[in-house]
Amino acid sequence: MKRSLSRIAQALRWRFGKGWSLGDFQGRYNAKNSDAWGYLSDARHLKRRDRIFSHLQKLAGKNVLEIGCAEGFITERLLAEGATVVACDLSEQAVARARKYCQDSEHATFVAVDIRQDIPGKDFDICIASDVLYYLSETENRTVAKRLAEHMQPDGVLLFANEWNRNYRNLTHPQQTISIFESTVKWKASDVVIQQEGEDAMHVVAVLIRVS
């Protein structure tokens, strides 16, 4: 009953241009002590992470913003490759776990923040958002696209990745997200790779360049 009410609330918010809320995610963290999204236990996620990083070169010394760090699955790899990272997430619980997972690295700053309200830091070379932007409505994605551009270096890179299957409801399709970002005239897609994962599922990795 509680889950059904939550889905109804999501659908109503979506209709009025509002994406997922903190409460929509918090139940997942409350239910599990670690690996809330199965990133470490599911081999698909390891392959997806490798796919993401195949689009990123020479991370050493780069200033990177990670939107939606969850428990540090991507963050740890960024740090291992020499990046300085600002990792943020809507959930304070997720941020605390990510900080612990990354051994409170001196090259990482962890921030609990809603990017629809604020983007921490500035002058980023790269922004990574994995399995995040589809939780935002069209309106919210447009707002984030404009705001994020102001926090990036000229010609800065946004890499976002999202899984997708035909059963998803109240989420923004990755191709739609690309169109929204490009419509702001502040971003231009330079590479989009779609990996089929079975008959009905796919994983999309998109690289967008900040237009100077």
HUZIRA-V11510 format. One record per residue. N is the residue number from 1. NEAR is the number of other ideal C-beta (glycine too) atoms within 8 Angstrom. Layout:
# HUZIRA-V11510
{{N	NEAR} {N	NEAR}}
This chain:
# HUZIRA-V11510
{{1	4} {2	5} {3	6} {4	7} {5	8} {6	11} {7	8} {8	8} {9	8} {10	11} {11	10} {12	8} {13	11} {14	11} {15	6} {16	6} {17	8} {18	8} {19	11} {20	8} {21	8} {22	8} {23	7} {24	10} {25	12} {26	10} {27	9} {28	9} {29	12} {30	7} {31	6} {32	8} {33	2} {34	6} {35	9} {36	11} {37	10} {38	8} {39	11} {40	7} {41	5} {42	8} {43	5} {44	7} {45	12} {46	8} {47	8} {48	12} {49	12} {50	8} {51	13} {52	14} {53	9} {54	6} {55	10} {56	11} {57	3} {58	4} {59	12} {60	7} {61	6} {62	11} {63	12} {64	15} {65	15} {66	15} {67	11} {68	11} {69	15} {70	12} {71	13} {72	14} {73	12} {74	13} {75	15} {76	10} {77	10} {78	13} {79	13} {80	6} {81	10} {82	8} {83	14} {84	8} {85	13} {86	13} {87	15} {88	15} {89	12} {90	9} {91	11} {92	6} {93	9} {94	16} {95	15} {96	9} {97	12} {98	16} {99	11} {100	9} {101	10} {102	14} {103	5} {104	7} {105	7} {106	4} {107	7} {108	14} {109	8} {110	12} {111	9} {112	10} {113	11} {114	7} {115	11} {116	8} {117	5} {118	6} {119	10} {120	9} {121	10} {122	5} {123	8} {124	14} {125	10} {126	15} {127	14} {128	15} {129	12} {130	11} {131	8} {132	11} {133	13} {134	13} {135	9} {136	12} {137	10} {138	9} {139	7} {140	12} {141	14} {142	11} {143	9} {144	13} {145	13} {146	10} {147	10} {148	12} {149	12} {150	7} {151	11} {152	13} {153	9} {154	6} {155	7} {156	12} {157	12} {158	16} {159	15} {160	14} {161	14} {162	13} {163	11} {164	11} {165	8} {166	4} {167	5} {168	8} {169	5} {170	6} {171	7} {172	14} {173	8} {174	13} {175	7} {176	9} {177	15} {178	12} {179	8} {180	13} {181	14} {182	11} {183	7} {184	11} {185	5} {186	9} {187	13} {188	7} {189	12} {190	6} {191	8} {192	9} {193	9} {194	7} {195	9} {196	6} {197	8} {198	5} {199	3} {200	6} {201	10} {202	10} {203	13} {204	14} {205	14} {206	14} {207	12} {208	15} {209	12} {210	14} {211	8} {212	4}}
